[in-house]
Amino acid sequence: MASKKKSRKTLASKGSEKANTPKLEDLQQTTGKSYEDKVARAKELEEILGIPKISPFKTHDREVFASMIKEMNLTDLQAFAVKVGIFPSGNKTILRNKIKRAFESSLVGQGSVQVMGDPIKLDPSNPEHKKVIDYLGG
């Protein structure tokens, strides 16, 4: 009995799919990846906030950090390890893993960066501001 219901349902959905089939020109291929350059955007935001001056790792973003240490050779990794307070021993892979662990532990307890400014002041005599105040229930 269940198979009869299933076959009726699939037949009904097949008929509706034909009506909603897009044209070939309207189709676009995607890989599921975002093509926005997140790393460059994160670097720009952190530069504005001054994080490279505060953090010995020069970033708080995992993707930016991964791309940064990926490009380093052994000598660069050793110098970077000394700068962040890690003993620079081991080969390239071991040293990179030590630095990654130290970076991850530096992020523990650090929430997202929030920049708070002065609160917005609304004037009840202004009609536009009055609409916002009424909407917010104030």
C-alpha positions in Angstrom: 0.0 0.0 0.0 2.8 2.4 0.8 4.5 1.7 -2.5 1.3 2.8 -4.3 1.2 6.1 -2.4 4.9 6.6 -3.2 4.4 6.0 -6.9 1.5 8.4 -7.0 3.5 11.1 -5.2 6.5 10.7 -7.5 4.3 10.9 -10.6 2.7 14.1 -9.3 6.0 15.7 -8.5 7.4 14.7 -12.0 4.6 16.5 -13.7 5.1 19.7 -11.7 8.9 19.6 -12.3 8.4 19.8 -16.0 6.4 23.0 -15.6 9.1 24.6 -13.4 12.2 23.5 -15.4 14.5 26.5 -16.0 15.9 27.2 -19.4 19.5 26.2 -20.2 20.5 29.8 -20.5 19.3 30.5 -16.9 21.4 27.8 -15.3 24.6 28.7 -13.5 27.3 26.3 -12.3 28.6 26.5 -8.8 31.0 24.6 -6.6 29.4 25.6 -3.3 32.3 27.9 -2.5 32.0 31.5 -1.8 34.1 33.4 -4.4 34.4 36.5 -2.1 38.0 36.9 -1.0 37.4 36.4 2.8 41.1 36.4 3.7 41.8 39.8 2.1 38.7 41.2 3.7 39.6 39.9 7.1 43.1 41.3 6.8 41.7 44.7 5.9 39.3 44.7 8.8 42.0 43.6 11.3 44.4 46.3 9.9 41.7 48.9 10.6 41.2 47.6 14.1 44.9 47.5 14.9 45.1 43.8 15.7 48.5 43.3 14.0 49.9 45.7 16.6 48.2 44.0 19.5 48.5 40.3 18.8 52.0 38.6 18.3 50.3 36.4 15.7 49.3 39.5 13.7 45.8 38.2 13.3 42.8 36.7 15.1 41.3 35.1 11.9 42.1 31.4 11.4 42.0 31.6 7.6 44.4 34.6 7.5 46.7 32.8 9.9 46.7 29.6 7.9 47.6 31.4 4.7 50.3 33.3 6.5 52.1 30.3 7.9 51.6 28.3 4.8 53.8 30.6 2.9 56.7 30.5 5.5 59.8 28.5 5.1 61.7 26.9 8.0 63.8 29.9 8.8 60.7 32.2 8.8 58.8 29.7 11.0 61.7 29.6 13.5 61.8 33.4 13.7 58.1 33.6 14.0 58.1 31.0 16.8 60.6 33.0 18.8 58.5 36.2 18.3 55.4 34.5 19.7 57.3 32.7 22.5 57.6 29.2 21.3 60.9 27.2 21.3 61.8 26.9 17.6 62.8 23.2 17.5 61.8 20.5 15.1 61.3 20.3 11.4 59.0 22.5 9.3 55.9 20.3 10.0 56.4 20.0 13.7 57.2 23.7 14.1 54.1 24.7 12.1 51.9 22.5 14.3 53.4 24.0 17.5 52.6 27.5 16.1 49.1 26.5 15.2 48.4 25.1 18.7 49.8 28.2 20.3 47.6 30.3 18.0 44.5 28.3 18.8 45.2 28.6 22.5 45.6 32.3 22.2 42.0 32.5 20.8 40.4 30.7 23.7 38.2 33.2 25.6 38.4 35.8 22.9 35.0 36.5 21.4 34.4 38.5 18.3 35.7 42.0 18.2 33.0 44.6 18.8 33.5 48.3 18.4 31.0 50.2 20.5 30.3 53.8 19.8 27.9 56.3 21.3 24.3 55.2 21.3 22.0 56.8 18.7 19.9 59.6 20.1 16.4 59.7 18.8 14.4 63.0 19.1 10.7 62.3 19.7 9.7 65.6 18.1 11.2 64.4 14.8 8.5 62.5 12.8 11.0 60.0 11.4 12.5 59.3 14.8 8.9 59.1 16.3 8.2 56.2 13.9 11.3 54.3 15.0 10.5 54.9 18.7 6.9 53.7 18.2 8.2 50.7 16.3 10.6 49.8 19.1 7.8 50.1 21.6 9.4 53.0 23.5 
